[in-house]
Amino acid sequence: MSPARPARPLGAAVRGLGAAPQTPRIAPLRPAGPTASGTDTPAGTETPRPVTLRLTGAERGCAQARDVVRRTLDDWGLAHRTVDALTVVTELLANAVLHAGGDGDIWLRLSLRRPGHLVCAVIDPSDSPPVYPHTSDPFDEHGRGLRIIEALSEHWGWTRRPPAGKTVWAMLRTDEPDVP
């Protein structure tokens, strides 16, 4: 998924999501199916294709991203994970917009990895790593995002993207929550 690749309208790339706004663009998707090791997809099943959205503006783009998360998880049969995924994606995007500013493209990518895991990733042009606050004053306006992401996800992390930028990701379990 590279911003340099040609993009096509979201509605044309993802089946079953209904009418989509014309502004969001989606990068070409690679075919679904097992990896070379065969560990990501059980035999006889297909993993849905990843969804990649280029944000077109901070406020409008974040609203479009939340809409894409809702529609994608519904399409994938993961509506029960929507609240946590929306919270994680909103926090990841807020950090990207705050720290990357208007200095380049911000991308959202949703994919299913390993059996039972949803990966929410945000790619931004900033080289600055995410900063996890060591202490948090309950009255601080900033500094809770990564704590929220950590609380809602099974794993989270980040990687550099050569020649510049980074990807910050969170992995959420997709199984139904236990109800006592």
TORRORO-61294 format. One record per residue: z, x, y of N, C-alpha, C in turn. Coordinates in steps of 0.1 Angstrom, whole numbers. Layout:
<nodes>
<node n_pz="Z" n_px="X" n_py="Y" ca_pz="Z" ca_px="X" ca_py="Y" c_pz="Z" c_px="X" c_py="Y"/>
...
</nodes>
This chain:
<nodes>
<node n_pz="0" n_px="8" n_py="-12" ca_pz="0" ca_px="0" ca_py="0" c_pz="0" c_px="9" c_py="12"/>
<node n_pz="-11" n_px="9" n_py="18" ca_pz="-13" ca_px="18" ca_py="30" c_pz="-18" c_px="10" c_py="42"/>
<node n_pz="-12" n_px="12" n_py="54" ca_pz="-17" ca_px="4" ca_py="65" c_pz="-32" c_px="7" c_py="68"/>
<node n_pz="-37" n_px="18" n_py="63" ca_pz="-51" ca_px="21" ca_py="65" c_pz="-61" c_px="13" c_py="57"/>
<node n_pz="-56" n_px="7" n_py="46" ca_pz="-65" ca_px="-1" ca_py="37" c_pz="-69" c_px="-14" c_py="44"/>
<node n_pz="-81" n_px="-19" n_py="41" ca_pz="-85" ca_px="-32" ca_py="47" c_pz="-75" c_px="-43" c_py="43"/>
<node n_pz="-73" n_px="-52" n_py="51" ca_pz="-64" ca_px="-63" ca_py="48" c_pz="-72" c_px="-76" c_py="47"/>
<node n_pz="-66" n_px="-86" n_py="40" ca_pz="-72" ca_px="-99" ca_py="39" c_pz="-62" c_px="-110" c_py="42"/>
<node n_pz="-66" n_px="-122" n_py="45" ca_pz="-56" ca_px="-132" ca_py="49" c_pz="-47" c_px="-135" c_py="37"/>
<node n_pz="-34" n_px="-138" n_py="40" ca_pz="-24" ca_px="-140" ca_py="30" c_pz="-28" c_px="-151" c_py="21"/>
<node n_pz="-33" n_px="-163" n_py="26" ca_pz="-36" ca_px="-174" ca_py="17" c_pz="-47" c_px="-170" c_py="7"/>
<node n_pz="-56" n_px="-161" n_py="10" ca_pz="-66" ca_px="-157" ca_py="1" c_pz="-61" c_px="-148" c_py="-10"/>
<node n_pz="-50" n_px="-141" n_py="-8" ca_pz="-46" ca_px="-131" ca_py="-18" c_pz="-35" c_px="-137" c_py="-27"/>
<node n_pz="-28" n_px="-147" n_py="-23" ca_pz="-17" ca_px="-152" ca_py="-31" c_pz="-19" c_px="-166" c_py="-35"/>
<node n_pz="-21" n_px="-169" n_py="-48" ca_pz="-23" ca_px="-183" ca_py="-52" c_pz="-10" c_px="-191" c_py="-53"/>
<node n_pz="-11" n_px="-204" n_py="-49" ca_pz="0" ca_px="-212" ca_py="-51" c_pz="10" c_px="-212" c_py="-40"/>
<node n_pz="8" n_px="-206" n_py="-29" ca_pz="17" ca_px="-206" ca_py="-18" c_pz="14" c_px="-216" c_py="-8"/>
<node n_pz="4" n_px="-224" n_py="-9" ca_pz="0" ca_px="-234" ca_py="1" c_pz="-6" c_px="-228" c_py="13"/>
<node n_pz="-8" n_px="-236" n_py="23" ca_pz="-14" ca_px="-231" ca_py="35" c_pz="-6" c_px="-220" c_py="42"/>
<node n_pz="-13" n_px="-210" n_py="46" ca_pz="-6" ca_px="-199" ca_py="52" c_pz="-11" c_px="-197" c_py="67"/>
<node n_pz="-2" n_px="-192" n_py="75" ca_pz="-6" ca_px="-190" ca_py="89" c_pz="-17" c_px="-179" c_py="89"/>
<node n_pz="-26" n_px="-179" n_py="98" ca_pz="-38" ca_px="-170" ca_py="99" c_pz="-34" c_px="-156" c_py="103"/>
<node n_pz="-23" n_px="-155" n_py="110" ca_pz="-19" ca_px="-142" ca_py="116" c_pz="-14" c_px="-132" c_py="105"/>
<node n_pz="-6" n_px="-135" n_py="95" ca_pz="-2" ca_px="-125" ca_py="86" c_pz="-13" c_px="-119" c_py="78"/>
<node n_pz="-13" n_px="-107" n_py="75" ca_pz="-23" ca_px="-100" ca_py="68" c_pz="-16" c_px="-94" c_py="55"/>
<node n_pz="-24" n_px="-93" n_py="45" ca_pz="-18" ca_px="-88" ca_py="32" c_pz="-27" c_px="-76" c_py="28"/>
<node n_pz="-21" n_px="-66" n_py="23" ca_pz="-28" ca_px="-54" ca_py="18" c_pz="-34" c_px="-58" c_py="5"/>
<node n_pz="-44" n_px="-51" n_py="1" ca_pz="-50" ca_px="-53" ca_py="-13" c_pz="-39" c_px="-51" c_py="-23"/>
<node n_pz="-39" n_px="-59" n_py="-33" ca_pz="-28" ca_px="-58" ca_py="-44" c_pz="-33" c_px="-52" c_py="-56"/>
<node n_pz="-25" n_px="-44" n_py="-63" ca_pz="-29" ca_px="-38" ca_py="-75" c_pz="-27" c_px="-48" c_py="-86"/>
<node n_pz="-34" n_px="-47" n_py="-97" ca_pz="-33" ca_px="-56" ca_py="-108" c_pz="-19" c_px="-57" c_py="-114"/>
<node n_pz="-15" n_px="-69" n_py="-118" ca_pz="-2" ca_px="-70" ca_py="-125" c_pz="-4" c_px="-66" c_py="-139"/>
<node n_pz="8" n_px="-63" n_py="-145" ca_pz="7" ca_px="-60" ca_py="-159" c_pz="16" c_px="-48" c_py="-162"/>
<node n_pz="16" n_px="-43" n_py="-174" ca_pz="25" ca_px="-32" ca_py="-178" c_pz="22" c_px="-19" c_py="-172"/>
<node n_pz="31" n_px="-11" n_py="-169" ca_pz="29" ca_px="2" ca_py="-164" c_pz="25" c_px="11" c_py="-176"/>
<node n_pz="22" n_px="24" n_py="-173" ca_pz="18" ca_px="33" ca_py="-184" c_pz="29" c_px="34" c_py="-195"/>
<node n_pz="42" n_px="33" n_py="-190" ca_pz="52" ca_px="33" ca_py="-200" c_pz="55" c_px="20" c_py="-207"/>
<node n_pz="49" n_px="9" n_py="-201" ca_pz="51" ca_px="-4" ca_py="-207" c_pz="65" c_px="-10" c_py="-204"/>
<node n_pz="73" n_px="-4" n_py="-196" ca_pz="87" ca_px="-9" ca_py="-195" c_pz="88" c_px="-20" c_py="-184"/>
<node n_pz="79" n_px="-22" n_py="-175" ca_pz="81" ca_px="-32" ca_py="-165" c_pz="77" c_px="-46" c_py="-169"/>
<node n_pz="68" n_px="-47" n_py="-179" ca_pz="64" ca_px="-61" ca_py="-183" c_pz="65" c_px="-62" c_py="-198"/>
<node n_pz="73" n_px="-72" n_py="-202" ca_pz="74" ca_px="-74" ca_py="-217" c_pz="60" c_px="-78" c_py="-222"/>
<node n_pz="58" n_px="-75" n_py="-235" ca_pz="45" ca_px="-77" ca_py="-242" c_pz="42" c_px="-92" c_py="-241"/>
<node n_pz="29" n_px="-95" n_py="-237" ca_pz="25" ca_px="-109" ca_py="-236" c_pz="28" c_px="-116" c_py="-224"/>
<node n_pz="34" n_px="-110" n_py="-214" ca_pz="37" ca_px="-117" ca_py="-201" c_pz="31" c_px="-109" c_py="-190"/>
<node n_pz="29" n_px="-115" n_py="-179" ca_pz="23" ca_px="-109" ca_py="-167" c_pz="33" c_px="-109" c_py="-156"/>
<node n_pz="35" n_px="-98" n_py="-149" ca_pz="43" ca_px="-97" ca_py="-137" c_pz="35" c_px="-102" c_py="-125"/>
<node n_pz="40" n_px="-111" n_py="-117" ca_pz="33" ca_px="-115" ca_py="-105" c_pz="29" c_px="-103" c_py="-96"/>
<node n_pz="18" n_px="-104" n_py="-90" ca_pz="13" ca_px="-93" ca_py="-81" c_pz="23" c_px="-91" c_py="-69"/>
<node n_pz="25" n_px="-79" n_py="-65" ca_pz="34" ca_px="-77" ca_py="-53" c_pz="27" c_px="-84" c_py="-41"/>
<node n_pz="36" n_px="-88" n_py="-32" ca_pz="31" ca_px="-94" ca_py="-19" c_pz="35" c_px="-84" c_py="-8"/>
<node n_pz="25" n_px="-81" n_py="0" ca_pz="27" ca_px="-71" ca_py="11" c_pz="22" c_px="-78" c_py="24"/>
<node n_pz="31" n_px="-78" n_py="34" ca_pz="28" ca_px="-84" ca_py="47" c_pz="30" c_px="-74" c_py="58"/>
<node n_pz="20" n_px="-74" n_py="67" ca_pz="21" ca_px="-65" ca_py="79" c_pz="26" c_px="-74" c_py="90"/>
<node n_pz="37" n_px="-70" n_py="96" ca_pz="43" ca_px="-77" ca_py="107" c_pz="35" c_px="-75" c_py="120"/>
<node n_pz="33" n_px="-86" n_py="127" ca_pz="24" ca_px="-86" ca_py="139" c_pz="32" c_px="-86" c_py="152"/>
<node n_pz="45" n_px="-87" n_py="151" ca_pz="53" ca_px="-87" ca_py="163" c_pz="67" c_px="-89" c_py="159"/>
<node n_pz="77" n_px="-84" n_py="166" ca_pz="91" ca_px="-84" ca_py="161" c_pz="96" c_px="-98" c_py="158"/>
<node n_pz="96" n_px="-107" n_py="168" ca_pz="102" ca_px="-120" ca_py="166" c_pz="93" c_px="-129" c_py="157"/>
<node n_pz="80" n_px="-130" n_py="161" ca_pz="71" ca_px="-138" ca_py="153" c_pz="69" c_px="-132" c_py="139"/>
<node n_pz="68" n_px="-119" n_py="138" ca_pz="66" ca_px="-113" ca_py="125" c_pz="78" c_px="-115" c_py="116"/>
<node n_pz="90" n_px="-115" n_py="121" ca_pz="102" ca_px="-117" ca_py="112" c_pz="102" c_px="-131" c_py="107"/>
<node n_pz="98" n_px="-141" n_py="116" ca_pz="98" ca_px="-155" ca_py="111" c_pz="87" c_px="-157" c_py="101"/>
<node n_pz="75" n_px="-150" n_py="102" ca_pz="65" ca_px="-151" ca_py="92" c_pz="70" c_px="-145" c_py="79"/>
<node n_pz="77" n_px="-133" n_py="80" ca_pz="82" ca_px="-127" ca_py="68" c_pz="91" c_px="-136" c_py="61"/>
<node n_pz="100" n_px="-142" n_py="68" ca_pz="110" ca_px="-151" ca_py="61" c_pz="102" c_px="-163" c_py="54"/>
<node n_pz="92" n_px="-168" n_py="60" ca_pz="84" ca_px="-178" ca_py="54" c_pz="77" c_px="-173" c_py="42"/>
<node n_pz="72" n_px="-161" n_py="42" ca_pz="65" ca_px="-155" ca_py="30" c_pz="75" c_px="-153" c_py="19"/>
<node n_pz="87" n_px="-149" n_py="22" ca_pz="98" ca_px="-147" ca_py="12" c_pz="100" c_px="-160" c_py="5"/>
<node n_pz="103" n_px="-171" n_py="13" ca_pz="105" ca_px="-184" ca_py="8" c_pz="94" c_px="-189" c_py="-2"/>
<node n_pz="82" n_px="-188" n_py="3" ca_pz="70" ca_px="-193" ca_py="-5" c_pz="68" c_px="-184" c_py="-17"/>
<node n_pz="70" n_px="-171" n_py="-16" ca_pz="67" ca_px="-162" ca_py="-27" c_pz="78" c_px="-165" c_py="-38"/>
<node n_pz="90" n_px="-165" n_py="-34" ca_pz="101" ca_px="-167" ca_py="-44" c_pz="100" c_px="-181" c_py="-51"/>
<node n_pz="96" n_px="-191" n_py="-43" ca_pz="93" ca_px="-204" ca_py="-49" c_pz="82" c_px="-203" c_py="-59"/>
<node n_pz="71" n_px="-196" n_py="-56" ca_pz="59" ca_px="-195" ca_py="-64" c_pz="63" c_px="-187" c_py="-77"/>
<node n_pz="72" n_px="-177" n_py="-76" ca_pz="76" ca_px="-169" ca_py="-87" c_pz="87" c_px="-175" c_py="-96"/>
<node n_pz="91" n_px="-187" n_py="-92" ca_pz="102" ca_px="-194" ca_py="-99" c_pz="116" c_px="-188" c_py="-97"/>
<node n_pz="117" n_px="-182" n_py="-85" ca_pz="130" ca_px="-175" ca_py="-81" c_pz="136" c_px="-182" c_py="-69"/>
<node n_pz="134" n_px="-195" n_py="-67" ca_pz="140" ca_px="-201" ca_py="-56" c_pz="155" c_px="-200" c_py="-55"/>
<node n_pz="162" n_px="-198" n_py="-66" ca_pz="176" ca_px="-196" ca_py="-67" c_pz="181" c_px="-183" c_py="-60"/>
<node n_pz="172" n_px="-174" n_py="-58" ca_pz="175" ca_px="-161" ca_py="-51" c_pz="171" c_px="-161" c_py="-37"/>
<node n_pz="166" n_px="-172" n_py="-31" ca_pz="160" ca_px="-172" ca_py="-18" c_pz="170" c_px="-168" c_py="-7"/>
<node n_pz="182" n_px="-174" n_py="-8" ca_pz="192" ca_px="-171" ca_py="3" c_pz="195" c_px="-156" c_py="4"/>
<node n_pz="198" n_px="-150" n_py="-8" ca_pz="202" ca_px="-136" ca_py="-8" c_pz="190" c_px="-128" c_py="-3"/>
<node n_pz="178" n_px="-131" n_py="-9" ca_pz="166" ca_px="-123" ca_py="-5" c_pz="163" c_px="-125" c_py="10"/>
<node n_pz="164" n_px="-137" n_py="15" ca_pz="162" ca_px="-138" ca_py="30" c_pz="171" c_px="-130" c_py="38"/>
<node n_pz="184" n_px="-130" n_py="34" ca_pz="194" ca_px="-122" ca_py="41" c_pz="191" c_px="-107" c_py="41"/>
<node n_pz="187" n_px="-102" n_py="29" ca_pz="184" ca_px="-88" ca_py="27" c_pz="172" c_px="-85" c_py="36"/>
<node n_pz="161" n_px="-93" n_py="34" ca_pz="149" ca_px="-90" ca_py="42" c_pz="151" c_px="-90" c_py="57"/>
<node n_pz="159" n_px="-100" n_py="61" ca_pz="162" ca_px="-101" ca_py="76" c_pz="169" c_px="-89" c_py="81"/>
<node n_pz="179" n_px="-84" n_py="73" ca_pz="186" ca_px="-72" ca_py="77" c_pz="177" c_px="-60" c_py="77"/>
<node n_pz="169" n_px="-58" n_py="66" ca_pz="160" ca_px="-47" ca_py="66" c_pz="150" c_px="-47" c_py="77"/>
<node n_pz="144" n_px="-59" n_py="81" ca_pz="135" ca_px="-60" ca_py="92" c_pz="142" c_px="-57" c_py="105"/>
<node n_pz="154" n_px="-63" n_py="107" ca_pz="161" ca_px="-60" ca_py="119" c_pz="163" c_px="-46" c_py="122"/>
<node n_pz="167" n_px="-38" n_py="111" ca_pz="169" ca_px="-24" ca_py="112" c_pz="156" c_px="-17" c_py="116"/>
<node n_pz="145" n_px="-21" n_py="109" ca_pz="132" ca_px="-15" ca_py="112" c_pz="128" c_px="-17" c_py="126"/>
<node n_pz="129" n_px="-30" n_py="131" ca_pz="125" ca_px="-33" ca_py="145" c_pz="134" c_px="-26" c_py="155"/>
<node n_pz="147" n_px="-25" n_py="152" ca_pz="156" ca_px="-19" ca_py="161" c_pz="153" c_px="-4" c_py="162"/>
<node n_pz="151" n_px="3" n_py="151" ca_pz="150" ca_px="17" ca_py="151" c_pz="136" c_px="23" c_py="152"/>
<node n_pz="126" n_px="15" n_py="148" ca_pz="112" ca_px="19" ca_py="149" c_pz="106" c_px="14" c_py="162"/>
<node n_pz="112" n_px="4" n_py="167" ca_pz="107" ca_px="-2" ca_py="180" c_pz="93" c_px="-6" c_py="178"/>
<node n_pz="85" n_px="-5" n_py="189" ca_pz="71" ca_px="-9" ca_py="188" c_pz="62" c_px="2" c_py="185"/>
<node n_pz="67" n_px="13" n_py="179" ca_pz="59" ca_px="25" ca_py="177" c_pz="51" c_px="25" c_py="164"/>
<node n_pz="46" n_px="14" n_py="160" ca_pz="38" ca_px="14" ca_py="148" c_pz="40" c_px="1" c_py="139"/>
<node n_pz="33" n_px="1" n_py="128" ca_pz="33" ca_px="-10" ca_py="119" c_pz="46" c_px="-11" c_py="111"/>
<node n_pz="51" n_px="-23" n_py="109" ca_pz="62" ca_px="-25" ca_py="99" c_pz="56" c_px="-34" c_py="89"/>
<node n_pz="59" n_px="-31" n_py="76" ca_pz="54" ca_px="-38" ca_py="65" c_pz="65" c_px="-43" c_py="56"/>
<node n_pz="63" n_px="-55" n_py="50" ca_pz="73" ca_px="-60" ca_py="40" c_pz="66" c_px="-61" c_py="27"/>
<node n_pz="73" n_px="-57" n_py="17" ca_pz="67" ca_px="-57" ca_py="3" c_pz="77" c_px="-64" c_py="-6"/>
<node n_pz="73" n_px="-74" n_py="-14" ca_pz="81" ca_px="-80" ca_py="-24" c_pz="74" c_px="-78" c_py="-37"/>
<node n_pz="82" n_px="-73" n_py="-47" ca_pz="77" ca_px="-71" ca_py="-60" c_pz="87" c_px="-73" c_py="-71"/>
<node n_pz="83" n_px="-76" n_py="-83" ca_pz="92" ca_px="-77" ca_py="-94" c_pz="91" c_px="-64" c_py="-102"/>
<node n_pz="102" n_px="-58" n_py="-104" ca_pz="103" ca_px="-45" ca_py="-111" c_pz="113" c_px="-46" c_py="-123"/>
<node n_pz="111" n_px="-38" n_py="-133" ca_pz="120" ca_px="-39" ca_py="-144" c_pz="122" c_px="-53" c_py="-148"/>
<node n_pz="127" n_px="-56" n_py="-160" ca_pz="130" ca_px="-70" ca_py="-163" c_pz="141" c_px="-75" c_py="-154"/>
<node n_pz="139" n_px="-86" n_py="-147" ca_pz="150" ca_px="-92" ca_py="-140" c_pz="154" c_px="-87" c_py="-127"/>
<node n_pz="144" n_px="-80" n_py="-119" ca_pz="148" ca_px="-75" ca_py="-106" c_pz="137" c_px="-77" c_py="-96"/>
<node n_pz="141" n_px="-82" n_py="-84" ca_pz="132" ca_px="-84" ca_py="-73" c_pz="135" c_px="-72" c_py="-63"/>
<node n_pz="124" n_px="-65" n_py="-59" ca_pz="125" ca_px="-55" ca_py="-49" c_pz="120" c_px="-59" c_py="-36"/>
<node n_pz="128" n_px="-59" n_py="-26" ca_pz="125" ca_px="-62" ca_py="-12" c_pz="124" c_px="-48" c_py="-5"/>
<node n_pz="112" n_px="-45" n_py="1" ca_pz="111" ca_px="-32" ca_py="7" c_pz="105" c_px="-34" c_py="21"/>
<node n_pz="110" n_px="-26" n_py="31" ca_pz="104" ca_px="-26" ca_py="44" c_pz="100" c_px="-12" c_py="47"/>
<node n_pz="87" n_px="-10" n_py="52" ca_pz="82" ca_px="3" ca_py="55" c_pz="80" c_px="3" c_py="70"/>
<node n_pz="85" n_px="14" n_py="76" ca_pz="84" ca_px="15" ca_py="91" c_pz="80" c_px="29" c_py="94"/>
<node n_pz="76" n_px="32" n_py="107" ca_pz="71" ca_px="45" ca_py="110" c_pz="81" c_px="55" c_py="114"/>
<node n_pz="94" n_px="51" n_py="115" ca_pz="105" ca_px="60" ca_py="119" c_pz="108" c_px="69" c_py="108"/>
<node n_pz="111" n_px="82" n_py="112" ca_pz="115" ca_px="92" ca_py="102" c_pz="130" c_px="92" c_py="101"/>
<node n_pz="137" n_px="85" n_py="109" ca_pz="152" ca_px="85" ca_py="109" c_pz="157" c_px="78" c_py="97"/>
<node n_pz="166" n_px="84" n_py="89" ca_pz="171" ca_px="77" ca_py="77" c_pz="181" c_px="66" c_py="81"/>
<node n_pz="182" n_px="56" n_py="73" ca_pz="192" ca_px="45" ca_py="76" c_pz="206" c_px="52" c_py="76"/>
<node n_pz="214" n_px="47" n_py="85" ca_pz="228" ca_px="52" ca_py="87" c_pz="238" c_px="42" c_py="82"/>
<node n_pz="245" n_px="45" n_py="71" ca_pz="255" ca_px="36" ca_py="66" c_pz="268" c_px="39" c_py="74"/>
<node n_pz="274" n_px="29" n_py="81" ca_pz="286" ca_px="31" ca_py="88" c_pz="298" c_px="34" c_py="79"/>
<node n_pz="306" n_px="44" n_py="83" ca_pz="317" ca_px="47" ca_py="75" c_pz="329" c_px="38" c_py="78"/>
<node n_pz="330" n_px="34" n_py="90" ca_pz="340" ca_px="24" ca_py="94" c_pz="333" c_px="13" c_py="102"/>
<node n_pz="339" n_px="1" n_py="101" ca_pz="333" ca_px="-10" ca_py="108" c_pz="344" c_px="-17" c_py="116"/>
<node n_pz="343" n_px="-18" n_py="129" ca_pz="352" ca_px="-26" ca_py="137" c_pz="347" c_px="-40" c_py="136"/>
<node n_pz="355" n_px="-50" n_py="133" ca_pz="351" ca_px="-64" ca_py="131" c_pz="344" c_px="-70" c_py="143"/>
<node n_pz="346" n_px="-63" n_py="155" ca_pz="340" ca_px="-69" ca_py="167" c_pz="328" c_px="-61" c_py="171"/>
<node n_pz="323" n_px="-51" n_py="163" ca_pz="311" ca_px="-45" ca_py="166" c_pz="299" c_px="-54" c_py="164"/>
<node n_pz="289" n_px="-53" n_py="173" ca_pz="277" ca_px="-61" ca_py="172" c_pz="267" c_px="-56" c_py="162"/>
<node n_pz="268" n_px="-43" n_py="160" ca_pz="259" ca_px="-36" ca_py="151" c_pz="267" c_px="-29" c_py="140"/>
<node n_pz="260" n_px="-26" n_py="129" ca_pz="266" ca_px="-17" ca_py="119" c_pz="269" c_px="-25" c_py="106"/>
<node n_pz="266" n_px="-37" n_py="105" ca_pz="270" ca_px="-45" ca_py="93" c_pz="258" c_px="-47" c_py="83"/>
<node n_pz="246" n_px="-44" n_py="88" ca_pz="234" ca_px="-47" ca_py="80" c_pz="234" c_px="-40" c_py="67"/>
<node n_pz="236" n_px="-27" n_py="66" ca_pz="235" ca_px="-20" ca_py="53" c_pz="247" c_px="-25" c_py="44"/>
<node n_pz="258" n_px="-28" n_py="50" ca_pz="269" ca_px="-33" ca_py="42" c_pz="266" c_px="-47" c_py="35"/>
<node n_pz="259" n_px="-55" n_py="43" ca_pz="254" ca_px="-68" ca_py="38" c_pz="244" c_px="-66" c_py="27"/>
<node n_pz="235" n_px="-57" n_py="29" ca_pz="225" ca_px="-54" ca_py="19" c_pz="231" c_px="-48" c_py="6"/>
<node n_pz="241" n_px="-39" n_py="8" ca_pz="248" ca_px="-34" ca_py="-4" c_pz="255" c_px="-45" c_py="-11"/>
<node n_pz="261" n_px="-54" n_py="-4" ca_pz="269" ca_px="-65" ca_py="-11" c_pz="260" c_px="-74" c_py="-19"/>
<node n_pz="248" n_px="-77" n_py="-14" ca_pz="239" ca_px="-87" ca_py="-20" c_pz="230" c_px="-81" c_py="-31"/>
<node n_pz="228" n_px="-68" n_py="-30" ca_pz="218" ca_px="-62" ca_py="-40" c_pz="225" c_px="-54" c_py="-51"/>
<node n_pz="218" n_px="-51" n_py="-61" ca_pz="223" ca_px="-43" ca_py="-72" c_pz="222" c_px="-28" c_py="-68"/>
<node n_pz="211" n_px="-25" n_py="-62" ca_pz="209" ca_px="-11" ca_py="-57" c_pz="201" c_px="-12" c_py="-44"/>
<node n_pz="203" n_px="-2" n_py="-35" ca_pz="194" ca_px="-1" ca_py="-24" c_pz="193" c_px="14" c_py="-21"/>
<node n_pz="182" n_px="17" n_py="-13" ca_pz="180" ca_px="31" ca_py="-10" c_pz="168" c_px="32" c_py="0"/>
<node n_pz="164" n_px="45" n_py="1" ca_pz="153" ca_px="47" ca_py="10" c_pz="145" c_px="60" c_py="6"/>
<node n_pz="132" n_px="60" n_py="10" ca_pz="124" ca_px="72" ca_py="7" c_pz="115" c_px="75" c_py="19"/>
<node n_pz="113" n_px="88" n_py="21" ca_pz="103" ca_px="92" ca_py="31" c_pz="89" c_px="89" c_py="27"/>
<node n_pz="81" n_px="86" n_py="37" ca_pz="66" ca_px="84" ca_py="35" c_pz="59" c_px="94" c_py="42"/>
<node n_pz="52" n_px="103" n_py="35" ca_pz="44" ca_px="113" ca_py="42" c_pz="32" c_px="107" c_py="48"/>
<node n_pz="27" n_px="111" n_py="60" ca_pz="32" ca_px="122" ca_py="68" c_pz="44" c_px="118" c_py="77"/>
<node n_pz="46" n_px="104" n_py="78" ca_pz="57" ca_px="100" ca_py="87" c_pz="61" c_px="86" c_py="82"/>
<node n_pz="74" n_px="83" n_py="85" ca_pz="79" ca_px="70" ca_py="82" c_pz="88" c_px="70" c_py="70"/>
<node n_pz="92" n_px="58" n_py="66" ca_pz="101" ca_px="56" ca_py="55" c_pz="100" c_px="42" c_py="49"/>
<node n_pz="105" n_px="41" n_py="37" ca_pz="106" ca_px="28" ca_py="30" c_pz="121" c_px="26" c_py="27"/>
<node n_pz="127" n_px="15" n_py="32" ca_pz="140" ca_px="11" ca_py="28" c_pz="139" c_px="-1" c_py="19"/>
<node n_pz="146" n_px="0" n_py="8" ca_pz="144" ca_px="-11" ca_py="-2" c_pz="158" c_px="-15" c_py="-8"/>
<node n_pz="158" n_px="-27" n_py="-13" ca_pz="169" ca_px="-33" ca_py="-20" c_pz="164" c_px="-40" c_py="-33"/>
<node n_pz="172" n_px="-38" n_py="-43" ca_pz="168" ca_px="-44" ca_py="-56" c_pz="179" c_px="-55" c_py="-59"/>
<node n_pz="174" n_px="-68" n_py="-61" ca_pz="182" ca_px="-79" ca_py="-64" c_pz="180" c_px="-84" c_py="-78"/>
<node n_pz="190" n_px="-88" n_py="-85" ca_pz="188" ca_px="-94" ca_py="-98" c_pz="182" c_px="-107" c_py="-97"/>
<node n_pz="174" n_px="-111" n_py="-107" ca_pz="167" ca_px="-124" ca_py="-106" c_pz="173" c_px="-135" c_py="-115"/>
<node n_pz="182" n_px="-131" n_py="-123" ca_pz="188" ca_px="-141" ca_py="-132" c_pz="196" c_px="-151" c_py="-124"/>
<node n_pz="199" n_px="-162" n_py="-131" ca_pz="206" ca_px="-173" ca_py="-125" c_pz="221" c_px="-168" c_py="-123"/>
<node n_pz="227" n_px="-171" n_py="-112" ca_pz="241" ca_px="-168" ca_py="-111" c_pz="250" c_px="-176" c_py="-120"/>
<node n_pz="261" n_px="-169" n_py="-125" ca_pz="270" ca_px="-176" ca_py="-134" c_pz="278" c_px="-186" c_py="-125"/>
<node n_pz="279" n_px="-198" n_py="-130" ca_pz="287" ca_px="-209" ca_py="-123" c_pz="299" c_px="-212" c_py="-132"/>
<node n_pz="311" n_px="-210" n_py="-126" ca_pz="324" ca_px="-212" ca_py="-134" c_pz="326" c_px="-227" c_py="-138"/>
</nodes>
